[in-house]
Amino acid sequence: MLRSCLARLRTLGALRGPRGGARPPATDTGPALRLLSSEEVILKDYSVPNPSWSKDLRLLYDQYMKKCEDGSWKRLPSYRDVAVQETEDFKNFFHDSKLIKEEQMPQARVFIRSYEDGLGFEFVMFHNDVEKKTVCLFQGGPYLQGLSGWLHGGAMATMIDITSGMAASIGERIVTANLNIDFKRPVPLYSVVVINSQLYKAEGRKLFVSCDVRSVDGKTLYAEATSLFVKLDPEKSST
Amino acid sequence: MLRSCLARLRTLGALRGPRGGARPPATDTGPALRLLSSEEVILKDYSVPNPSWSKDLRLLYDQYMKKCEDGSWKRLPSYRDVAVQETEDFKNFFHDSKLIKEEQMPQARVFIRSYEDGLGFEFVMFHNDVEKKTVCLFQGGPYLQGLSGWLHGGAMATMIDITSGMAASIGERIVTANLNIDFKRPVPLYSVVVINSQLYKAEGRKLFVSCDVRSVDGKTLYAEATSLFVKLDPEKSST
């Protein structure tokens, strides 16, 4: 029962390996359910507007929601929680790795959803399956600061990893094998950027993704990146 | 007065550009002072043990503090705040960039010190100036989760960027130009890893750093990376 429920939850982009946090539910219109034993949990979807979103972010969100109407694009919900089964799959692959103790797990949060609204990573992702593209609309909050007034490069790297991973992971269990980022310009804190990623090559279990980060008007290039993701294959574990 | 005070604060590794957060004070034994107009602020140094530190992290910390006794290694304090003057330098370089509004700045925190003790990035860095090495002892807390029980790859990328930047930045204002990471194995949440970085080449304003991330016993390789940092030169701004 747990497996079949999770199977329904695991649709487009559900299983991204270690860089999770965005995992679409069975439908894209309501909250996702998660079953643990007899307990039913309603997962909050954080990829929807909240009062901290700027006008730029809301306008872009509306534009992409419009693109979703004909089914060519899909909004990808994201949660603060990750499914137990995904972890088991991953543990089986890296079977010498040690997991944390059971009692430590309730405190854990998905990194990119670990802050309260508006303080950290505010974002929503949209995926186009035909074009193999994922777009992330991202607003970096005040707790993601590098130098005073600027977004930290590590926060930018995190969002590039996540967005690129989503372009690669649709329907696949994957891990990031390589992430190569050219930082072109610093991103002002609180500003909105558009992260465009595209799966451009697949060779066996290897998935190659390109990515760029631009201002809302597209005129300023903040970063470019390439990344390599590898599909997990339980028959060929790493050890 | 502000500049001279800040100059005293800006010693080893003080000015790292956009990936800041670790900035040694005038001495390595007490809290750092910061002057803003007539206000004197005592900055809390977060690179010291707190109750969330595991036995592994405390033991490693003690080992490196021992290495500091002959002056070959130095502990690098780090703060939640960043100095205004550093931002001005950076703004001058990227002079078309927009900073956030004055009223938004008080809420901002340095990303890698934005969580309460034990929840996020727990770390301390040590630098060896003769060998051009920086070592970071890092414990990832429960808010840095990727898949359940594992550290998020973006959090790992952040710490690699920070540690590599410290190896490159000693006495220099720099920005990260490229970050290229090979992820070898996922890192269990709450575990301690050792991040070793080394400045191996300098060509004009370009600084090249190598880095690896290993388990405490050195046997498990979690990640390898190379990175390129560029010294800021106010005479040659980017626009």
Interface residues (C-beta under 8 A of the other chain):
Chain A: G17 P18 R19 G20 G21 V82 A83 V84 E86 T87 F90 K91 F94 S97 K98 L99 I100 Q104 M105 Q107 A108 R109 V110 F111 I112 S114 Y115 L119 G120 P142 Y143 L144 Q145 G146 L147 S148 G149 W150 L151 H152 G153 G154 A155 A157 T158 M159 D161 I162 V175 T176 A177 N178 L179 N180 I181 D182 F183 R185 P186 P188 L189 Y190 S191 S238
Chain B: G17 P18 R19 G20 G21 V82 A83 V84 E86 T87 F90 K91 F94 S97 K98 L99 I100 Q104 M105 Q107 A108 R109 V110 F111 I112 S114 Y115 L119 G120 P142 Y143 L144 Q145 G146 L147 S148 G149 W150 L151 H152 G153 G154 A155 A157 T158 M159 D161 I162 V175 T176 A177 N178 L179 N180 I181 D182 F183 R185 P186 P188 L189 Y190 S191 S238
